[in-house]
Amino acid sequence: MNQVPSQILFGLYHDEEVLLQAVREARSRHLEIDDVYSPFPVHGLDNVLGLTESRLHVAGFIYGLIGALTGFLFMTWVFTRDWPIIFGGKPYFSAPSFIPITFEMTVLFASVGMVVTFYTICGMGPGVTNPTLDDRITDDKFCIAFTLGESGKEEEDNLRRFFKETGAEEVHVKNC
Amino acid sequence: MSAPVSALREPLITGQKTYHAITEDICSPTEKTPTTAWVIAFICAVSGLALYVFSVTWTIWVGIGSWNLNRTINWGWDITNFVWWVGIGHAGTLISAILLLFRQKWRTGVNRAAEAMTIFAVICAGQFPLIHMGRIWLGFFILPYPNTRGPLWVNFNSPLLWDVFAISTYLTVSILFWYTGLVPDFATVRDRAKGLRRKIYNFVSFGWTGSAKHWQRWESLSLVLAGLATPLVLSVHTIVSFDFATSVIPGWHTTIFPPYFVAGAIFSGFAMVQTLMLTTRKVLKLEDYITLEHIDSMNKVILATGSIVGVAYLTELFIAWYSGYIYEQFAFYNRVMGPYFWSYIGMMGCNVLSPQIFWSKRMRRNLFVTFLMSIFVNIGMWFERFVIIATTLARDYLPTSWSYYSPTWVEVCIFIGTLGLFSTCYLIFIRVAPVVAVAEVKGILKNGGDQYVGPKANQSHH
């Protein structure tokens, strides 16, 4: 999260149920969790962590609206203003036959826009390397990470005690 | 902690897997040297691809005259193949999107490969309208771009142009959906790899870390993409059916076409998924993830959609008779009894009669029968498109221009060639990417794994 070189203390758990319990415990002890990593989306983790709901779908709606308007208004402009042609005796502004393309443009803009937004806000993209704490996090380990602040030894001992009590299998420190 | 256990549902993951075992089983085929079976299959596929390149080059070099199309029958194997391939693509989106919205957990075992199949099938489909243009170098004329001829725009009222937008949007959205699902799994492969391999998978995994916030957004994105892909997939084959239904040709000009084409598309797509899954699970030893339960479920879909298609065929015949319109009546008489009667028999036999075997549970769970049926259905659905296209065109309004059409070697080779193109893409895919969605399978382990929901669940876990 922050760019200043800092130490990360993290514990690895073997099961998502234990992880959820530990996150609940950490929250009740008012420990400031830096991040939680898991090999698959853990059901209910965002509630326990207190994450706000993602607004990605709102962005998707806006992109879709832009796509719909782009498609419909462009076709309208072409057939009523730029080069009006009569097709099959229909009026220049034949809205029903604009619907299929308007729909496709809605879906296209919404999907492409959302995917680009997703990778941008997550700081991901082709060739991006984000630091990872342990190679087994994408395999079978569930990780809670804390940033070690200035307060030093006492805080670290407190966190290590927390990991021990909540059933972490391993505890490590990593410089990031 | 006990997961919700259902006495009725069979386990979706067998073999008492742990999370690590899942990673190991699914990622290891990408890490080993290819097996002999894969190498032989790949040689065959690339030979097919070479045939494709040769016959397409021939078509472009010589011109469309190298095909047997004539003034009466101006759509033949090319458009038949186009519709066939687009239809096959639909099952992938159905499995990944519609079953996601319906919360069907069995989809996780097959969605990755089915989505890959969608993409490759749509790529194959897209070849045909382009080659059919004859002057492929003018293919960009189908796009509405500002030009020096006015600008003269494309006809936005034409279903053929709707097709351009539908197919290209479908391909784009399918790729985005598939790749978004692949990113966490590529990260899994990355974290197991070393050296150059690690660098490559690091590039393609986009810097995935597995952070809780990222997973939350990822799930939100997947859900909305599924919500968008669902009407999209229905729109694509609806628009393909408009190519026919909005014309004034008896036999094509019917309002039943959109639902009938969509059902047929899902039907043929599931058959292709079965063909691929039965071979993939065997060759890559994934029987614990693509179980008989999955095959059973897919056979049920085949039975349902096959019967829908059957009802559509009969409805068409009934409405033709009931309409009292002689041209419509003749068009359907000609389909059943005309010069192409054999393709009608092939269609009815393969699509409507043969899937009825799946009313029996034993047959649905028999691998050999399933494999044979999947081939039958694919042949039947190819016949269906041929019946609709060639049979109808062969007998038009003027008996003087009635004609008969059979393909030249070039047309046959292009079709066989696209099978090569498709298989080459698929075989490369199963070598480089996890063929089952690793993260999603892990997510259902506790309510779909046999150690949690199987008969021995209570002894081993409490």
Interface residues (C-beta under 8 A of the other chain):
Chain A: E17 D35 V36 Y37 S38 P39 F40 P41 V42 H43 L45 D46 L49 L51 S54 L56 H57 G60 G64 F74 M75 V78 F79 D82 W83 I85 F87 G88 K90 S94 S97 F98 P100 I101 F103 E104 M105 V107 L108 A110 S111 V112 M114 V115 F118 Y119 I121 C122 G123 M124 G125 P126 G127 V128 T129 N130 P131 T132 D135 R136 I137 T138 D139 D140
Chain B: M1 T18 Y19 H20 T23 P144 G150 P151 L152 W153 N155 F156 N157 S158 P159 L161 W162 F165 A166 T169 T172 V173 L176 F177 T180 V183 P184 A187 T188 R190 D191 R192 N202 F203 V204 F206 G207 W208 T209 G210 S211 A212 K213 H214 W215 Q216 R217 W218 E219 S220 L221 L223 V224 L225 L228 A229 P231 L232 S235 I239 F242 A439 E440 K442 G443
